Amino acid sequence: MRFHDISVTVTSMLPTWPGDPKVELDRVEKIEEGANANVSRVAMGVHTGTHVDAPYHFLEDGTTVDTLPLDILIGSVQVVDLGDQVDLITADVLQKASIIPGVSRILFKTRNSQIWERGETEFQTSFVGISADGAEYLVSKGIQLVGIDYLSIAPYKNSRPTHQILLNAKVIIIEGLDLSNVKAGVYQLVCLPLKLGGSDGAPARTVLIEQ
């Protein structure tokens, strides 16, 4: 059994969505300055790094992250490697991808993962996302959870259609995955977002188990 941590590390250098709060992570009590223990504080947006979107993120009456079902966040998942040539994940791209019939959870590895591999600290606008018709295709195939390897499931400056289609269908979205060291295949997924009451999203430690 092998474990793959596909979460990005949260530091003050981590890129965030334009307009979202930057990460503030610092020690407020320090042993070397006479404190009894080291104590740190963190301030950041809930859509920082590897995180889960709840329906409430784009739907006014949507459910919040603390109510998301664990039986969807944990279970068998397919990692689909779309290679370096795909710039937008459309329905046509998905029809040609090697998606296993009946799969309910899917993570897309794209050229986005190279952004994490390079250690970019500035937000990249040219990331690969899923188009509206791609989202409709996933819903039609009964997908319950979808993840991608940058900070949005939707293309830059066209966030609403893709998110609304998926979240209206109660598809759980994981964003900000680092799949640079993961090969295509079937794994066991464990994704546990922080249980933030009433929140539209939450950071999540996310792991793949290879058996």
N, C-alpha and C positions, 0 to 999 in steps of 0.2 A: 504494500500500500504506500503510495506516494502522495504528498500534499503539495499543492501549488497555491501559494498566496498570490492572488490576482488583485490585491488592493494596492493602491498607491500610498506611499508614506506621506503623512501629513506633516508639513513643516511650514515655516513662514515664507519659504521660497516657492511653494506649490502654486501653480497658476490657477486662477479662479475666473469664473464667468465675468465678463465686463459689467461693472456696476455692483457685483456681489461683494460682500465684505472680504477683505484679505484675511489670511490666517494670522492670528496673534497667539503665539505659544511661548510662554516665558515662565521662569521660576520666580515666584514671589517670596519664597522663604528658602534660604540657602544655608546648608550645613557649614560651609566655609566661612560664613559670616556670623556664625553663632547660633543658628536655628537648630531646633531639635531634630528636624527632618527636612528634606527637600520637598517643597510643595509647588506645583505648577498650576497655571491657569491657561485656559484656551478660550479664544473668541473667534468664531467663524460662522459662515452661513451654513445652513443645513444641506445645501447642494454642493458641498466642498469635496473634492477628491472622489473616491469611490463612494457612491451614494445611491439610495433608492428614492425614486419619485413615487409619491402617493397620488391618487386621483385628485385630491384637493389642490395639488400644485397648479392644475389648469382648469379644474371644474369647480365652480362656486359651491356646489352641494356635494362634492366628492368626499370619499372617506379619507381618513388621515392615516399617517404612517404607523401609528401604534395599533391599528386594527387590521393590518395586512395579515393574511393567513400564512402561518409558518409552513404549512404543507405545500405551498407553492414556492416559497423561498428556499426550501430544502428538498433535494431529490435529483433524479437523473437529468442531465443536461447535455445538449450537443453543442460543441464548439465548431463553428463553421468558419474556415479560413477563406476569405474572399480575395486574398492576394493584394498586390500593390496597384493594380490597374483600375479598380473600382473607385469612382469618385462620389457616387450616389447609389444607395441601395434601393433600387426600384423593384416593382413587381417582376419585371422581366429578368433582372439579376437574380431574384429569389427563385424564380421558376427554373433557372439553369443551375442553381446551387445544389449541392448534394445534401439536401435536407432529408432526414430520415422520416418516412411516413409515420404519422402518429406521435411524433415528438411534441412535447408540451412546453419545454424550456429550451431556449436557444441563445447562445452568445456569439456575437459576430466579431471575428478578428479581422482587422483591416490594416491599411497603412498607418492608421492612427497610433497603433502600438509603438511604432518607431519614434513617435513624439516622446513617449515616456522613456524609451530606450536611450534617446539622445540627451535626456535630462533637461528638456526645454523648460525654462521658468517663465516665459512670456506666453500668454494665451494665443493659441493658433486658430485662425478663423477658417482655414481651408480643410478642416477635418471632414471625414466621411460620416454622413448621417443617413437616416432612412426617410425616403420620400413618403408623401401621403398615400400613394397607391401601393407602396411597399408595406406600409402599416396595415392597410386594408387587406392585403394578401395574407399577412401574418394572422390577422384576426380570423379570416376565412378558413385558415388551416387549424384553428383551435389552439394557437399558442397562448400560454398563460403567463409566461415570463420571457422578457427579451432584454439582453444586455449588449452594450457596445463599449469600445475601448477609447472613448474620449468623453468630454464633459456634457454632451447632449446626444440624445437619440435622434434628434432632428437636425437638419442642416442649419448652418448659421443664418440668422435673421429670417428664418422661416419655421420657428419653433412650434407654433400653435397647432397647425393641422395634424401633424404626426402624433404629437402628444395627446391631443384630444381624441383622435381615433383609437389609440391604444388604451388610454385611461378610461374612456367611455365603455370599452369592452372589458374593463377590469383586468387588463394586462399589466402585470408589475414590471416596472422599468428599472434596470440597473445601469448607471452611467459611471464613467470614469474608471473602467476596468483596465488593468495592465495585462494584456495577453501576449506580450512579447516573447515570453519563454514557454508558451503553451502551444502544443500541436493540436491540429484538428482531431476530433474524436468525441467519444462519449465519456463523461465523468459524473461523479456525484458532486452536486453543488451545495454549499452551505453559505448562505448570505443572511447575516443578522444585522439589520439596521438598528440603531439606537432607538429605544422605546420612548420617543419624545411625544408626549401627549398633545394631541391636536395639531401636529405639525404636518406640513405639506411634503416633507421629505426628511431624510436622516442619513448621516454617514454610516457606512456598513463595512465591517471586516468580512471579506468575501474570499472563500477558499474552494478550490477544486480538489477532489479526491480521485486519484487514479488507482484503479485496482488491477 
